[in-house]
């Protein structure tokens, strides 16, 4: 395991923990911010996979998922998505 994999993983998990209040709260970031951030993080995860940084792939994908969940929450709050 490379030390870079460990550092990137720790950073991702810190960001995930920092997002928990936003995921649970009423106020959400702008939809475009959440979509762009989630998408860029998925690209980063792909790049990490090409470098063999597998733990970083998992943690960065989880972080991307958290941002994309925020996007869905904002979209729902805006009234653009009906849940059944």
C-alpha positions as CSV (number, residue, x, y, z in Angstrom):
1,X,0.0,0.0,0.0
2,X,1.3,3.4,-1.0
3,X,1.4,6.2,1.5
4,X,-0.4,8.4,-1.0
5,X,-3.3,6.0,-0.9
6,X,-3.6,6.4,2.8
7,X,-3.3,10.2,2.8
8,X,-6.0,10.5,0.0
9,X,-8.3,8.1,1.8
10,X,-8.0,9.9,5.1
11,X,-8.7,13.2,3.3
12,X,-11.8,11.8,1.7
13,X,-13.2,10.4,4.9
14,X,-12.6,13.8,6.6
15,X,-14.7,15.4,3.9
16,X,-17.4,12.8,4.2
17,X,-17.7,13.4,7.9
18,X,-17.8,17.1,7.3
19,X,-20.7,16.7,4.9
20,X,-22.9,14.8,7.3
21,X,-24.5,17.9,8.8
22,X,-25.3,19.1,5.3
23,X,-26.7,15.8,4.3
24,X,-29.0,15.8,7.3
25,X,-29.8,19.5,7.4
26,X,-32.4,21.5,5.6
27,X,-30.0,23.8,3.7
28,X,-28.4,22.3,0.7
29,X,-25.6,23.6,-1.7
30,X,-26.6,24.8,-5.1
31,X,-27.6,22.0,-7.5
32,X,-24.8,22.8,-10.0
33,X,-22.2,22.8,-7.2
34,X,-23.2,19.3,-6.0
35,X,-23.4,17.9,-9.5
36,X,-20.0,19.3,-10.6
37,X,-18.3,18.3,-7.4
38,X,-19.7,14.7,-7.5
39,X,-18.8,14.3,-11.2
40,X,-15.2,15.6,-10.7
41,X,-14.7,13.3,-7.7
42,X,-15.9,10.3,-9.9
43,X,-13.2,11.3,-12.4
44,X,-10.6,11.5,-9.6
45,X,-11.7,8.0,-8.5
46,X,-11.2,6.7,-12.1
47,X,-7.7,8.3,-12.1
48,X,-6.9,6.7,-8.8
49,X,-8.0,3.4,-10.2
50,X,-5.6,3.7,-13.1
51,X,-2.8,4.4,-10.5
52,X,-3.8,1.3,-8.5
53,X,-4.8,3.4,-5.4
54,X,-7.8,1.1,-4.6
55,X,-8.6,2.4,-1.1
56,X,-8.7,5.9,-2.5
57,X,-11.0,4.8,-5.3
58,X,-13.5,3.5,-2.7
59,X,-13.3,6.5,-0.4
60,X,-13.4,9.1,-3.2
61,X,-16.4,7.2,-4.8
62,X,-18.1,7.4,-1.4
63,X,-17.4,11.1,-1.2
64,X,-18.7,11.6,-4.8
65,X,-21.9,9.6,-3.8
66,X,-22.4,12.0,-0.8
67,X,-22.2,15.0,-3.2
68,X,-24.6,13.4,-5.6
69,X,-27.0,12.6,-2.8
70,X,-26.9,16.3,-2.0
71,X,-27.7,17.1,-5.6
72,X,-30.8,14.8,-5.4
73,X,-31.9,16.3,-2.1
74,X,-31.6,19.8,-3.6
75,X,-33.5,18.8,-6.8
76,X,-36.2,17.3,-4.6
77,X,-36.4,20.4,-2.5
78,X,-36.7,22.5,-5.7
79,X,-39.8,20.5,-6.6
80,X,-38.3,19.0,-9.8
81,X,-38.5,15.4,-8.6
82,X,-41.4,13.5,-7.3
83,X,-40.8,10.6,-5.0
84,X,-43.3,7.7,-4.9
